Amino acid sequence: MADSRSLRNLVDHLGRSLLLHPAMMMARAVLHVLPAFAAMAQQAGTNKEEMHVPMNFWTCTNASGCAVEKSGLTMDAQWRWTHDKSWQNCLTTGDRSWRPASGSAAAANCYVEGISTGDYAKTYGVTPVSGGVKLNFVNGQSVGSRLYMMETDSTYKMFHLLNREFTIDVDVSTLECGLNGAVYFVEMDEDGDLSKGDNTAGAKFGTGYCDAQCPHDLKFIQGEGNVKNWHMTKTGPIGGYGHCCAEMDIWEANAHATAFTTHACTTPASLKCEGDECGDTPANCDCCDKEDCPCCGRYNGVCDKDGCDFNSFRMGDEEFYGRGKTVDSEKPVTVVTQFLTTDGTDQGELKEIRRIYVQDGRVIQNSKISADKVGSAAGRDSITDDVCQAAKVEFQNHDDFTPKGGMAGMGASLKRGMVLVLSLWDDAATKMKWLDGSTPSADGTRTAADPGVKRGPCLMASGNPSQLRSQHPNTHAIYTNIKVGEIGSTYTKKAQDSTQNGGSGDSSNPGNRNDGVNANCAGDTTNCLHLGCCKTSGHKCFMKDALSAFCLSGSPPASWFGHEIIKSTAPDGGKTTHDRPFTTTTVAVQGGGGQDGADGTCSAAFGQCGGKSWNGPTCCESGCHCRSEGEWYSQCAPPAGSHRCGGTIVFDEVHDGPLVGGVASAVSPNLVMAGVAMMFVMGASLLAIKLRRRRQQLSSDGRGVPQLLSPHEEDMEGLQ
């Protein structure tokens, strides 16, 4: 039986023979829906168009405030369907083995597919929220996610953070022990290794990942399949090669513990490594926490895998971060990270990394190091060379921070430029004990009672990935309001207002208010849902249920929906108002109704239209309906079989009136030829689809099994 390639060749030959007929141009255009088989490399697939997840960020100065810039996020290639030219998965079930026999063969015959807006949400649990993105933990067979911020459609955004501060709002309130909602930077190539090897997919499709752990589980590294020595381990499949680069962990956290960590490398940019360069250690080696360990290669590699971390719990303040603590992990929090240089300029060397939190309108300075943990650094609250070196001594950890360049080494990467990563993952190797639990030595000489061993309150039995996936599949991390700017510019009231006022940075606009000054506002016993304001000064309008809201002086009862309704003023200073108020949070709306966004628009197909904490439009464009996907997310669903709200496909304009020249003239030979060609192409396409489906049945799920993030192995002493 002819395969889809021979069918394409046959149709192409027919097209060339009929090229002189203008009507055939339409028929030939249909061929573009078939995959382009001619290219030979790690390819961008053509089965689905890549639709990056929209996400803005703000650039701030002390003089002018913050200005919004539009950007987007792309999913790492590890999570994407990787198939060969006959639509068969390039790896066998569970990614246990490669079908291509070599790395070059894999690059020459494997395609990574795009992800539609709908699939980002349904397959991977990645959904836009107001000001950012929400990452769900388990979505069918897909576990966790890793995304990168884009500069253009085909390049990553490079952040240069020396003498700057980076600010992000995070919500990890649902993340239990063993989970990690991570925000960090890595020194990936701007084009996603597009210029290396046979990689023609590039940053658009999330290729090129590397980090300081030199991960071996990557399917492709620098344009070549990681086929050599690919094998299964207790934590999943890995290959013979790793991919190393510097890493700056801004925020690694769950609801119980958090840390920020430097990981410098001696090599600029990324390095494809093998063996000692990677810092590889045999699985049966358990003495890496000792000074003399002949089997440990961890510190022979080019990167500081342990890093230098600041974890408030580990440093002695066990009441600083967590549920109900000083920084309350049950609520969203603004995380500010400052990168200070030796001379206060962009050209100086990195000397200090400082942390500030903002929550409930309060600026919270970082916790102090306790004297009983690191005596020589007692009272300090930041990462510096001397703090890191003192902690290594007190905690009896190997100092790989200093040989790999210390603060200056980390600063060199920040100066060259790094890519922003947003992720959510679990840890099969260590159950995340390096973040939220205890890391006693293997021989029992160092226990949880010793300084530096306890990183958080989580029990040794917690963090098992299989239990987390079955018991907490709907946990999630929310990342919003990313800002970069001059020191002190991103967390002021002016900066906070900029994200609420659409990024203008102008706090003179009164924006959203509920101050009771309008005589037409609701009394305390009147439904205020459609008015959005209260007559009584100090009272606020809260939703009771889907149809009513009332003014209260305090918090609403627990049985109410509880969302605050705020009247929105126009940019003219409040002289006019929108026809409808909006809620600071909204519930999922069923049906095509609901309120529009701040610019008067409704969401397009597959866009968000409701859910807890959603501040955007709660209506859909005509033709779509707002479908609830649970408490946190509702999506505009298009008509069956369509990818847009206006689901009708229009082929051409039809004019009423008599046919000029009669029926015989109207049904021209060209039209007949076009009809014949269209029928032929449709038949060929249907046959190709049938063949493709038959081949896809050879795999269990029709796409590659998503890979988890490579486990971070910071301070793995005693866990080898």
GURO-191772 format. One record per residue (C-alpha): residue in three letters; chain; x, y, z. Coordinates in pm, whole numbers, plus 50000, padded with zeros to 5 digits. Layout:
N
  code  unit   east  north     up
   ALA     A      X      Y      Z
...
//
This chain:
720
  code  unit   east  north     up
   MET     A  50000  50000  50000
   ALA     A  50130  50348  49915
   ASP     A  50241  50551  50217
   SER     A  50177  50922  50277
   ARG     A  50507  51024  50117
   SER     A  50425  50848  49788
   LEU     A  50078  51000  49794
   ARG     A  50230  51344  49841
   ASN     A  50468  51286  49548
   LEU     A  50180  51170  49329
   VAL     A  49964  51471  49416
   ASP     A  50262  51703  49370
   HIS     A  50324  51557  49025
   LEU     A  49959  51611  48933
   GLY     A  49984  51968  49062
   ARG     A  50287  52044  48842
   SER     A  50110  51906  48537
   LEU     A  49812  52133  48599
   LEU     A  50007  52440  48713
   LEU     A  49892  52649  48414
   HIS     A  49532  52632  48538
   PRO     A  49472  52916  48785
   ALA     A  49199  52718  48957
   MET     A  49458  52455  49053
   MET     A  49648  52697  49278
   MET     A  49381  52645  49544
   ALA     A  49417  52269  49517
   ARG     A  49796  52288  49548
   ALA     A  49764  52505  49858
   VAL     A  49592  52216  50034
   LEU     A  49917  52021  50015
   HIS     A  50062  52239  50288
   VAL     A  49854  52055  50546
   LEU     A  50069  51747  50483
   PRO     A  50401  51720  50674
   ALA     A  50716  51840  50502
   PHE     A  50921  51522  50490
   ALA     A  51219  51653  50296
   ALA     A  51407  51825  50579
   MET     A  51661  51615  50764
   ALA     A  51728  51734  51121
   GLN     A  51584  51771  51471
   GLN     A  51280  51936  51324
   ALA     A  50992  52159  51408
   GLY     A  50688  51939  51344
   THR     A  50399  52053  51127
   ASN     A  50112  51860  51285
   LYS     A  50020  52147  51521
   GLU     A  50105  52514  51513
   GLU     A  50300  52638  51817
   MET     A  50097  52894  52014
   HIS     A  50305  53051  52290
   VAL     A  50135  53128  52621
   PRO     A  50099  53508  52653
   MET     A  50272  53667  52952
   ASN     A  50368  54030  53002
   PHE     A  50650  54168  53212
   TRP     A  50741  54517  53329
   THR     A  51066  54714  53301
   CYS     A  51105  54971  53581
   THR     A  51311  55279  53661
   ASN     A  51307  55491  53975
   ALA     A  51235  55804  53772
   SER     A  50959  55683  53541
   GLY     A  50799  55384  53709
   CYS     A  50722  55064  53518
   ALA     A  50636  55010  53151
   VAL     A  50473  54689  53028
   GLU     A  50622  54474  52752
   LYS     A  50437  54192  52580
   SER     A  50600  53851  52583
   GLY     A  50515  53483  52585
   LEU     A  50619  53144  52721
   THR     A  50712  52825  52538
   MET     A  50711  52469  52670
   ASP     A  51038  52278  52699
   ALA     A  51092  52027  52419
   GLN     A  51108  51741  52675
   TRP     A  50730  51758  52719
   ARG     A  50648  51769  52348
   TRP     A  50548  51487  52119
   THR     A  50862  51365  51938
   HIS     A  50789  51148  51634
   ASP     A  50954  51021  51319
   LYS     A  50853  51069  50958
   SER     A  50593  50794  50978
   TRP     A  50431  50955  51287
   GLN     A  50569  50691  51523
   ASN     A  50714  50798  51859
   CYS     A  51093  50830  51845
   LEU     A  51115  50660  52185
   THR     A  50941  50344  52298
   THR     A  50674  50338  52570
   GLY     A  50797  50505  52886
   ASP     A  51091  50648  52689
   ARG     A  51280  50327  52772
   SER     A  51473  50317  52447
   TRP     A  51527  50505  52122
   ARG     A  51404  50372  51789
   PRO     A  51678  50552  51589
   ALA     A  52009  50370  51624
   SER     A  52231  50675  51681
   GLY     A  52222  51037  51792
   SER     A  52267  51162  51437
   ALA     A  51990  50934  51311
   ALA     A  51759  51067  51581
   ALA     A  51834  51425  51478
   ALA     A  51779  51340  51114
   ASN     A  51448  51164  51161
   CYS     A  51269  51312  51465
   TYR     A  51030  51605  51485
   VAL     A  50915  51799  51792
   GLU     A  50556  51919  51763
   GLY     A  50394  52251  51841
   ILE     A  50136  52293  52117
   SER     A  49804  52466  52059
   THR     A  49653  52707  52308
   GLY     A  49397  52444  52402
   ASP     A  49659  52173  52453
   TYR     A  49869  52397  52676
   ALA     A  49569  52408  52909
   LYS     A  49416  52061  52867
   THR     A  49723  51843  52814
   TYR     A  49983  52027  53021
   GLY     A  49780  52232  53270
   VAL     A  49941  52562  53167
   THR     A  49679  52838  53169
   PRO     A  49701  53216  53150
   VAL     A  49584  53410  53457
   SER     A  49567  53784  53510
   GLY     A  49923  53911  53486
   GLY     A  50084  53571  53441
   VAL     A  50043  53195  53428
   LYS     A  49924  52902  53637
   LEU     A  50101  52563  53624
   ASN     A  49900  52261  53735
   PHE     A  50087  51957  53868
   VAL     A  49926  51649  53707
   ASN     A  49732  51655  53380
   GLY     A  49658  51304  53256
   GLN     A  49997  51150  53170
   SER     A  50175  51485  53180
   VAL     A  50344  51568  53512
   GLY     A  50480  51913  53591
   SER     A  50603  52160  53333
   ARG     A  50896  52384  53241
   LEU     A  50856  52701  53036
   TYR     A  51083  52976  52903
   MET     A  51014  53344  52838
   MET     A  51048  53456  52476
   GLU     A  51193  53772  52323
   THR     A  51064  53699  51974
   ASP     A  50875  53407  51827
   SER     A  51204  53222  51777
   THR     A  51444  53352  52047
   TYR     A  51449  53345  52426
   LYS     A  51454  53668  52622
   MET     A  51797  53724  52773
   PHE     A  51794  53889  53117
   HIS     A  52098  54092  53227
   LEU     A  52059  54132  53602
   LEU     A  52380  54287  53735
   ASN     A  52294  54602  53932
   ARG     A  51925  54518  53885
   GLU     A  51642  54363  54082
   PHE     A  51402  54094  53966
   THR     A  51052  54083  54115
   ILE     A  50774  53827  54075
   ASP     A  50448  53750  54253
   VAL     A  50421  53382  54345
   ASP     A  50147  53164  54490
   VAL     A  50258  52818  54606
   SER     A  49990  52781  54874
   THR     A  49878  52438  54751
   LEU     A  50224  52282  54706
   GLU     A  50292  52011  54963
   CYS     A  50621  51861  55084
   GLY     A  50821  51719  54793
   LEU     A  50695  51966  54532
   ASN     A  50889  52262  54395
   GLY     A  50747  52568  54228
   ALA     A  51069  52704  54079
   VAL     A  51161  53037  53919
   TYR     A  51520  53049  53800
   PHE     A  51765  53158  53531
   VAL     A  51997  52939  53321
   GLU     A  52264  53035  53070
   MET     A  52097  52871  52771
   ASP     A  52170  52986  52418
   GLU     A  51937  53263  52301
   ASP     A  51830  53060  51995
   GLY     A  51783  52733  52184
   ASP     A  52092  52574  52020
   LEU     A  51938  52637  51679
   SER     A  52286  52697  51538
   LYS     A  52431  52375  51679
   GLY     A  52430  52029  51523
   ASP     A  52115  51942  51330
   ASN     A  51872  52143  51544
   THR     A  51625  52330  51325
   ALA     A  51347  52352  51585
   GLY     A  51515  52600  51817
   ALA     A  51385  52822  52094
   LYS     A  51035  52841  51947
   PHE     A  50992  52475  52043
   GLY     A  51176  52493  52375
   THR     A  51507  52328  52282
   GLY     A  51850  52383  52436
   TYR     A  51784  52338  52809
   CYS     A  52081  52311  53043
   ASP     A  52146  52371  53413
   ALA     A  52415  52333  53676
   GLN     A  52321  51969  53745
   CYS     A  52432  51885  53387
   PRO     A  52109  51686  53328
   HIS     A  52138  51355  53143
   ASP     A  51765  51296  53090
   LEU     A  51745  51540  52796
   LYS     A  51635  51371  52475
   PHE     A  51833  51607  52253
   ILE     A  52150  51803  52332
   GLN     A  52293  52058  52089
   GLY     A  52116  51916  51787
   GLU     A  52187  51547  51849
   GLY     A  51978  51273  52006
   ASN     A  52107  51161  52348
   VAL     A  52103  50801  52226
   LYS     A  52446  50687  52347
   ASN     A  52411  50474  52661
   TRP     A  52043  50567  52699
   HIS     A  51907  50347  52978
   MET     A  51655  50328  53260
   THR     A  51741  50415  53619
   LYS     A  51530  50415  53934
   THR     A  51447  50781  53869
   GLY     A  51380  50749  53495
   PRO     A  51569  50723  53164
   ILE     A  51901  50901  53110
   GLY     A  52162  50916  52834
   GLY     A  52538  50924  52821
   TYR     A  52562  51299  52770
   GLY     A  52471  51587  52997
   HIS     A  52419  51958  52932
   CYS     A  52584  52201  53175
   CYS     A  52541  52574  53227
   ALA     A  52528  52826  53510
   GLU     A  52204  52855  53707
   MET     A  52062  53120  53941
   ASP     A  51770  52991  54146
   ILE     A  51552  53289  54235
   TRP     A  51271  53099  54405
   GLU     A  51244  52729  54483
   ALA     A  50954  52666  54718
   ASN     A  50648  52486  54834
   ALA     A  50415  52587  55117
   HIS     A  50669  52470  55379
   ALA     A  51015  52588  55274
   THR     A  51194  52814  55027
   ALA     A  51550  52888  54915
   PHE     A  51742  53101  54666
   THR     A  52073  52961  54539
   THR     A  52372  53040  54318
   HIS     A  52522  52775  54086
   ALA     A  52824  52908  53896
   CYS     A  53012  52715  53626
   THR     A  53369  52752  53501
   THR     A  53261  52732  53137
   PRO     A  53087  53023  52964
   ALA     A  52756  52938  52800
   SER     A  52645  52575  52773
   LEU     A  52861  52264  52753
   LYS     A  52770  51919  52621
   CYS     A  52951  51694  52867
   GLU     A  53036  51334  52937
   GLY     A  53183  51169  53248
   ASP     A  53400  51386  53473
   GLU     A  53311  51712  53297
   CYS     A  52951  51650  53400
   GLY     A  53049  51567  53756
   ASP     A  52902  51221  53717
   THR     A  52904  50988  54018
   PRO     A  52826  50613  54010
   ALA     A  52487  50524  54155
   ASN     A  52645  50302  54422
   CYS     A  52881  50573  54553
   ASP     A  52761  50693  54894
   CYS     A  53054  50891  55035
   CYS     A  53027  51226  54855
   ASP     A  52975  51394  55193
   LYS     A  53329  51293  55293
   GLU     A  53648  51480  55210
   ASP     A  53811  51163  55078
   CYS     A  53570  50979  54848
   PRO     A  53745  50818  54550
   CYS     A  53423  50729  54367
   CYS     A  53263  51074  54389
   GLY     A  53293  51276  54069
   ARG     A  53043  51542  54178
   TYR     A  53309  51806  54237
   ASN     A  53518  51720  53929
   GLY     A  53263  51875  53693
   VAL     A  53249  52227  53553
   CYS     A  52951  52342  53764
   ASP     A  52888  52404  54133
   LYS     A  52608  52153  54182
   ASP     A  52564  52213  54556
   GLY     A  52558  52589  54513
   CYS     A  52538  52849  54787
   ASP     A  52183  52873  54921
   PHE     A  51993  53095  55161
   ASN     A  51714  52896  55323
   SER     A  51560  53078  55621
   PHE     A  51471  52753  55800
   ARG     A  51820  52612  55751
   MET     A  51976  52940  55865
   GLY     A  51790  52922  56196
   ASP     A  51460  53111  56161
   GLU     A  51203  52831  56151
   GLU     A  50907  53071  56192
   PHE     A  50991  53303  55903
   TYR     A  50835  53122  55603
   GLY     A  50539  52884  55589
   ARG     A  50167  52863  55648
   GLY     A  50065  53136  55893
   LYS     A  50423  53253  55949
   THR     A  50596  53590  55893
   VAL     A  50590  53533  55518
   ASP     A  50261  53347  55491
   SER     A  50276  53081  55219
   GLU     A  49897  53052  55225
   LYS     A  49883  53387  55043
   PRO     A  50047  53525  54729
   VAL     A  50374  53705  54799
   THR     A  50593  53945  54603
   VAL     A  50952  53817  54589
   VAL     A  51225  54076  54523
   THR     A  51581  53965  54445
   GLN     A  51855  54229  54415
   PHE     A  52193  54176  54247
   LEU     A  52437  54431  54390
   THR     A  52775  54502  54231
   THR     A  53110  54612  54374
   ASP     A  53090  54961  54225
   GLY     A  52713  55009  54195
   THR     A  52723  54994  53813
   ASP     A  52622  54739  53550
   GLN     A  52991  54675  53480
   GLY     A  53095  54587  53834
   GLU     A  53138  54237  53975
   LEU     A  52856  54072  54168
   LYS     A  52918  54108  54541
   GLU     A  52582  54040  54710
   ILE     A  52237  53893  54644
   ARG     A  51964  54036  54866
   ARG     A  51605  53922  54925
   ILE     A  51297  54130  55016
   TYR     A  50934  54018  55042
   VAL     A  50616  54224  55007
   GLN     A  50288  54084  55139
   ASP     A  49959  54247  55244
   GLY     A  50112  54589  55177
   ARG     A  50409  54523  55411
   VAL     A  50773  54520  55303
   ILE     A  50940  54229  55487
   GLN     A  51319  54215  55508
   ASN     A  51481  53874  55479
   SER     A  51539  53664  55793
   LYS     A  51870  53684  55980
   ILE     A  52121  53401  56019
   SER     A  52119  53257  56372
   ALA     A  52439  53245  56575
   ASP     A  52384  52877  56656
   LYS     A  52380  52792  56285
   VAL     A  52657  53002  56129
   GLY     A  52826  53188  56413
   SER     A  53066  53392  56201
   ALA     A  52779  53515  55981
   ALA     A  52523  53574  56260
   GLY     A  52284  53858  56179
   ARG     A  52355  53852  55807
   ASP     A  52062  53817  55567
   SER     A  52205  53785  55214
   ILE     A  52436  53578  54995
   THR     A  52799  53696  54978
   ASP     A  53134  53522  54939
   ASP     A  53209  53527  55311
   VAL     A  52859  53411  55412
   CYS     A  52880  53118  55170
   GLN     A  53227  53016  55282
   ALA     A  53128  53041  55650
   ALA     A  52818  52827  55593
   LYS     A  53022  52558  55414
   VAL     A  53247  52533  55719
   GLU     A  52970  52533  55981
   PHE     A  52755  52287  55787
   GLN     A  53057  52066  55706
   ASN     A  52972  52078  55336
   HIS     A  53226  52053  55056
   ASP     A  53307  52405  54929
   ASP     A  53269  52387  54552
   PHE     A  53133  52743  54550
   THR     A  53474  52911  54578
   PRO     A  53663  52698  54316
   LYS     A  53384  52760  54063
   GLY     A  53426  53138  54091
   GLY     A  53207  53234  54387
   MET     A  52997  53549  54349
   ALA     A  53210  53680  54063
   GLY     A  53156  53355  53870
   MET     A  52781  53382  53912
   GLY     A  52794  53749  53817
   ALA     A  52976  53673  53492
   SER     A  52680  53464  53377
   LEU     A  52431  53729  53486
   LYS     A  52627  53982  53282
   ARG     A  52635  53764  52969
   GLY     A  52260  53707  52992
   MET     A  52038  53426  53116
   VAL     A  51699  53276  53023
   LEU     A  51403  53284  53263
   VAL     A  51252  52946  53357
   LEU     A  50914  52892  53525
   SER     A  50850  52537  53641
   LEU     A  50672  52295  53872
   TRP     A  50824  51955  53949
   ASP     A  50868  51666  54190
   ASP     A  51189  51483  54275
   ALA     A  51226  51107  54238
   ALA     A  51594  51116  54338
   THR     A  51578  51285  54680
   LYS     A  51207  51356  54743
   MET     A  51305  51727  54761
   LYS     A  51470  51678  55101
   TRP     A  51744  51927  55006
   LEU     A  51469  52194  55004
   ASP     A  51213  52108  55271
   GLY     A  51341  51817  55485
   SER     A  51659  51681  55640
   THR     A  51978  51557  55474
   PRO     A  52167  51347  55733
   SER     A  52492  51181  55633
   ALA     A  52482  50823  55511
   ASP     A  52699  50697  55797
   GLY     A  52489  50869  56065
   THR     A  52764  51102  56187
   ARG     A  52555  51408  56099
   THR     A  52191  51411  56205
   ALA     A  51902  51655  56201
   ALA     A  52034  51804  56525
   ASP     A  52349  51932  56352
   PRO     A  52365  52277  56186
   GLY     A  52258  52286  55823
   VAL     A  52106  51938  55807
   LYS     A  51743  52047  55848
   ARG     A  51619  52250  55549
   GLY     A  51250  52248  55640
   PRO     A  50981  52082  55853
   CYS     A  50889  51800  55615
   LEU     A  50919  51440  55733
   MET     A  51159  51190  55579
   ALA     A  50863  50981  55460
   SER     A  50711  51271  55264
   GLY     A  50776  51374  54906
   ASN     A  50723  51041  54729
   PRO     A  50635  51135  54368
   SER     A  50387  50851  54318
   GLN     A  50194  50956  54629
   LEU     A  50206  51324  54536
   ARG     A  50074  51253  54188
   SER     A  49786  51040  54313
   GLN     A  49693  51242  54622
   HIS     A  49763  51600  54506
   PRO     A  49722  51609  54128
   ASN     A  49553  51951  54122
   THR     A  49812  52140  54323
   HIS     A  49959  52428  54128
   ALA     A  50195  52725  54120
   ILE     A  50092  53072  54000
   TYR     A  50349  53322  53870
   THR     A  50244  53680  53795
   ASN     A  50363  54041  53762
   ILE     A  50726  53990  53660
   LYS     A  50926  54312  53687
   VAL     A  51291  54395  53621
   GLY     A  51453  54728  53693
   GLU     A  51685  54954  53883
   ILE     A  51748  54872  54248
   GLY     A  51445  54981  54450
   SER     A  51218  55043  54149
   THR     A  51005  54727  54122
   TYR     A  50823  54694  54454
   THR     A  50720  55049  54541
   LYS     A  50354  55148  54545
   LYS     A  50408  55312  54206
   ALA     A  50543  54984  54068
   GLN     A  50261  54783  54226
   ASP     A  50003  55021  54076
   SER     A  50158  54980  53732
   THR     A  50060  54612  53715
   GLN     A  49706  54691  53828
   ASN     A  49665  54980  53582
   GLY     A  49768  54787  53275
   GLY     A  50138  54861  53301
   SER     A  50122  55237  53250
   GLY     A  50326  55308  53560
   ASP     A  50115  55619  53618
   SER     A  49966  55615  53965
   SER     A  49771  55937  53903
   ASN     A  49483  55735  53756
   PRO     A  49250  55650  54045
   GLY     A  49182  55316  53875
   ASN     A  48964  55074  54069
   ARG     A  48793  55205  54378
   ASN     A  48513  55130  54619
   ASP     A  48513  55441  54832
   GLY     A  48140  55508  54873
   VAL     A  48151  55864  54740
   ASN     A  47888  55802  54472
   ALA     A  47532  55879  54581
   ASN     A  47410  55619  54333
   CYS     A  47595  55338  54510
   ALA     A  47414  55061  54696
   GLY     A  47295  55070  55054
   ASP     A  47381  54788  55291
   THR     A  47059  54598  55214
   THR     A  47064  54659  54838
   ASN     A  47212  54423  54581
   CYS     A  47540  54591  54476
   LEU     A  47643  54337  54213
   HIS     A  47578  54570  53919
   LEU     A  47670  54895  54096
   GLY     A  48006  54788  54232
   CYS     A  48018  55043  54514
   CYS     A  47865  55116  54855
   LYS     A  47703  55432  54996
   THR     A  47846  55377  55341
   SER     A  48206  55491  55370
   GLY     A  48446  55203  55437
   HIS     A  48201  54934  55329
   LYS     A  48283  54702  55042
   CYS     A  48066  54508  54799
   PHE     A  48112  54127  54826
   MET     A  47950  53852  54619
   LYS     A  47707  53634  54814
   ASP     A  47625  53404  54525
   ALA     A  47622  53415  54145
   LEU     A  47328  53658  54137
   SER     A  47376  53887  54435
   ALA     A  47627  54091  54632
   PHE     A  47593  54311  54940
   CYS     A  47789  54583  55121
   LEU     A  47972  54485  55439
   SER     A  48205  54661  55680
   GLY     A  48428  54357  55727
   SER     A  48504  54024  55565
   PRO     A  48219  53823  55410
   PRO     A  48089  53502  55574
   ALA     A  48263  53179  55475
   SER     A  47946  53055  55301
   TRP     A  47955  53348  55053
   PHE     A  48147  53348  54726
   GLY     A  48335  53634  54888
   HIS     A  48471  53806  54576
   GLU     A  48495  54184  54612
   ILE     A  48315  54387  54344
   ILE     A  48495  54707  54247
   LYS     A  48366  54982  54022
   SER     A  48616  55054  53743
   THR     A  48680  55415  53644
   ALA     A  48783  55518  53297
   PRO     A  49127  55662  53218
   ASP     A  48983  56014  53217
   GLY     A  49017  56031  53593
   GLY     A  48682  55884  53685
   LYS     A  48448  56114  53491
   THR     A  48298  55812  53320
   THR     A  48272  55449  53421
   HIS     A  48243  55119  53241
   ASP     A  47891  54988  53201
   ARG     A  47966  54702  53439
   PRO     A  48179  54669  53750
   PHE     A  48438  54396  53767
   THR     A  48537  54162  54047
   THR     A  48882  54135  54196
   THR     A  48829  53761  54157
   THR     A  48561  53586  53955
   VAL     A  48382  53255  53959
   ALA     A  48350  53037  53652
   VAL     A  48072  53157  53424
   GLN     A  47861  52908  53237
   GLY     A  47733  52998  52895
   GLY     A  47840  53273  52659
   GLY     A  47750  53559  52889
   GLY     A  47960  53733  53147
   GLN     A  48150  54053  53165
   ASP     A  48410  54183  52926
   GLY     A  48772  54270  52993
   ALA     A  48915  54609  53072
   ASP     A  48935  54690  52702
   GLY     A  48576  54582  52635
   THR     A  48668  54253  52469
   CYS     A  48571  53895  52539
   SER     A  48809  53599  52530
   ALA     A  48878  53419  52203
   ALA     A  48866  53042  52148
   PHE     A  49056  52850  52418
   GLY     A  49109  53171  52618
   GLN     A  49034  53187  52989
   CYS     A  48689  53316  53083
   GLY     A  48661  53247  53454
   GLY     A  48792  53074  53762
   LYS     A  48902  53159  54111
   SER     A  49145  53455  54116
   TRP     A  49077  53532  53747
   ASN     A  49047  53907  53684
   GLY     A  49008  53900  53308
   PRO     A  48707  53870  53075
   THR     A  48429  53633  53182
   CYS     A  48261  53624  52843
   CYS     A  48352  53460  52513
   GLU     A  48344  53579  52155
   SER     A  48023  53496  51970
   GLY     A  48005  53127  51886
   CYS     A  48203  53003  52189
   HIS     A  48070  52912  52532
   CYS     A  48249  52945  52866
   ARG     A  48310  52592  52991
   SER     A  48418  52527  53351
   GLU     A  48728  52308  53392
   GLY     A  48709  52321  53772
   GLU     A  48728  52578  54049
   TRP     A  49036  52754  53912
   TYR     A  48982  52763  53538
   SER     A  48710  52810  53277
   GLN     A  48783  52817  52906
   CYS     A  48609  52949  52593
   ALA     A  48516  52636  52398
   PRO     A  48460  52676  52022
   PRO     A  48197  52483  51824
   ALA     A  48275  52116  51771
   GLY     A  48540  52066  51505
   SER     A  48645  52431  51496
   HIS     A  48947  52612  51640
   ARG     A  48781  52952  51660
   CYS     A  48458  53097  51794
   GLY     A  48322  53183  51452
   GLY     A  48339  52822  51347
   THR     A  48202  52858  50993
   ILE     A  48458  52807  50716
   VAL     A  48399  53050  50428
   PHE     A  48540  52935  50098
   ASP     A  48443  53230  49876
   GLU     A  48193  53510  49836
   VAL     A  47862  53417  49667
   HIS     A  47668  53685  49477
   ASP     A  47294  53671  49419
   GLY     A  47152  53726  49068
   PRO     A  47151  53554  48729
   LEU     A  47454  53378  48595
   VAL     A  47623  53588  48329
   GLY     A  47656  53393  48006
   GLY     A  47431  53107  48119
   VAL     A  47498  52786  48307
   ALA     A  47744  52652  48051
   SER     A  47963  52959  48088
   ALA     A  47945  52954  48467
   VAL     A  48063  52593  48497
   SER     A  48392  52654  48322
   PRO     A  48658  52389  48249
   ASN     A  48881  52553  48508
   LEU     A  48613  52506  48776
   VAL     A  48567  52145  48676
   MET     A  48944  52090  48693
   ALA     A  48954  52253  49037
   GLY     A  48674  52027  49157
   VAL     A  48847  51715  49030
   ALA     A  49176  51822  49186
   MET     A  49011  51902  49517
   MET     A  48842  51560  49526
   PHE     A  49175  51392  49452
   VAL     A  49360  51587  49720
   MET     A  49085  51518  49976
   GLY     A  49101  51149  49902
   ALA     A  49479  51146  49932
   SER     A  49463  51339  50256
   LEU     A  49206  51102  50406
   LEU     A  49420  50805  50311
   ALA     A  49728  50969  50465
   ILE     A  49537  51040  50785
   LYS     A  49420  50678  50798
   LEU     A  49780  50559  50760
   ARG     A  49896  50800  51027
   ARG     A  49632  50682  51273
   ARG     A  49729  50321  51210
   ARG     A  50092  50404  51288
   GLN     A  50000  50605  51596
   GLN     A  49817  50303  51737
   LEU     A  50159  50144  51783
   SER     A  50219  50376  52080
   SER     A  50016  50378  52398
   ASP     A  49929  50745  52405
   GLY     A  49998  50892  52061
   ARG     A  50284  51110  52183
   GLY     A  50606  51092  52380
   VAL     A  50583  51043  52754
   PRO     A  50656  51378  52924
   GLN     A  50984  51391  53113
   LEU     A  51016  51542  53459
   LEU     A  51273  51805  53534
   SER     A  51616  51672  53609
   PRO     A  51627  51649  53989
   HIS     A  51821  51929  54147
   GLU     A  52082  51773  54368
   GLU     A  52188  52067  54585
   ASP     A  52380  51943  54888
   MET     A  52318  51576  54818
   GLU     A  52564  51468  55088
   GLY     A  52422  51163  55257
   LEU     A  52163  51102  54987
   GLN     A  52389  50934  54733
//
